[in-house]
Amino acid sequence: MINQILFKQTFCLKYDNLKTIRQWLKTQSNKLNLSHELSQHLILVCNEYCVNLLSHQELTASHVELKYGLRNNQARFEIIDNGSHWQAMKERISAATLPKEPTCNKLGLALINTYFPDFKYYLTNSQNIIEFKLPQKKPKPQLLIVDDSPSQLALFSSFLYQSYQLILFSKPCEALEWLSHNRCDMVITDLHMPDIDGFNFRDKVIKLNHCQSLPFIFISADNKDTTLLEAARAGIDDYLTKPLNKEKLLTILKRVLKRHSTLASVFEKQLLAQMTPYQSEFPSQITLRDITIDIDQYPINQGDFLLYRKPENNKPAMLILGDNMGHGPLAKANGIGWFGYIAGLLDAGIESPKEICEILNQQLIAAPNNRHLICLMIMIIDNNNTVHIYNAGMPAALQLSHDKSIHLEENMGLLGINTQLTIEPQLITLTKDVSLHCYSDGITNQPITIKQINQLTHYKAKERHKKIWQKPQRSTIDDKTLISIYR
């Protein structure tokens, strides 16, 4: 099962609703910056699976839940239905193969088996679950190529398919429509086309907010000095003349992408340097009655953010752990901004976790281009030594005692991506033997194994905190935070 849920949503299962499901899944894939290829595979597989449920399930499901997230640092996608158990489904998918001759019929199950051959299908008392483990390989840079010549598009494809993900269009208007809802890393366009020339096409593209700094390369047989001068004045990144040379093309693409990446990195670092750190160094330990809260964070004041409200006027203590999704200076700058927003809500007297999550979710969804996503965990420690945990996209908290370990997997999903939020806490009563460990995903970039968890149960609570924090990490890219609560 997924233990860090990034999005989930439930839909009525009927033919008329399949288009809505496809569109919703496309939107969420876009927000999470999934590659165009992976997004298309998920949409296609989801659609075909739902069609099979509608067509062949003995007692057809009334609802399906789509769920995307992480387990053991591996991205996974699940489709959960409430129809009758269908044990034969697994065998049918595993046996399905694509036909040798081109056809448009009866490809659904074969496509599932082709795109995600290591899928898992299992049953619970009331549900059927199919789970797809998504590829971990680094996505290729995505190029959008526009040329009205089919042979030229075929040539581009043969030159570039091994190193790049290609989105090909023969009509600029169709490419423009695609760009208005999607992102890519570079545009390559023919200069002289029937509908619109390359200069006008670029002018329309850069009017889109998310495409203003998009690298552009022109391809043309026109090598007149006046045309080259006009391209230079327009700020085109490069201009290649036909016929194309493969090695020259690959070299120029690599150089242009690297230059834009360097410029973006410099800008982000300059932006972050101008922003004031949002909090002083957090204390490594907080004492609350007979409860101890141990806190470790690295690096300080970057990426992950923490807020603490002392118990006052019979109000319980509150800890908030947040993490702006993404890496690099810009993600950290966004984290600073949202930290300030949440702190402002608390200062305004809005202290209900449910209300905080609802307001923040609405603001994130309404943010320009809807590119902001936040993981959030709110911990309320009441006067009865019960911890109320509200988890929105964070890894599952770990509850340890001497005789057992439990991952608290209930999760409402990322804020800023789900319009449906089920905001219910998990309640953990602290005893002398129980410790609770909450952390950001920097801790789990190297998964905590079952063996390691079982070993932790033999230690005292403070030692458990140290062991989790000192666990070797696969990567130092992610910020990491660990909060342990115990008596």
Salt bridges, closest charged atoms under 4 A:
ASP118 OD2 - LYS133 NZ 3.93
GLU131 OE2 - ARG71 NH1 3.02
GLU131 OE1 - ARG76 NH1 3.34
ASP147 OD2 - LYS242 NZ 3.47
GLU177 OE2 - HIS181 NE2 3.26
ASP190 OD1 - LYS242 NZ 3.50
ASP222 OD2 - HIS192 NE2 3.07
ASP237 OD1 - ARG259 NH2 3.20
ASP237 OD1 - HIS260 NE2 2.64
ASP238 OD2 - ARG255 NH2 2.42
ASP290 OD2 - ARG487 NH2 2.83
ASP294 OD2 - LYS462 NZ 3.34
ASP296 OD2 - HIS465 NE2 2.89
ASP347 OD1 - ARG309 NH2 3.13
GLU351 OE1 - LYS315 NZ 3.45
GLU358 OE2 - LYS354 NZ 2.64
ASP382 OD2 - HIS388 NE2 2.92
GLU410 OE2 - LYS8 NZ 3.90
ASP433 OD1 - HIS402 NE2 3.15
GLU463 OE2 - LYS466 NZ 3.77
ASP478 OD1 - HIS327 ND1 3.29
ASP479 OD1 - LYS332 NZ 3.93
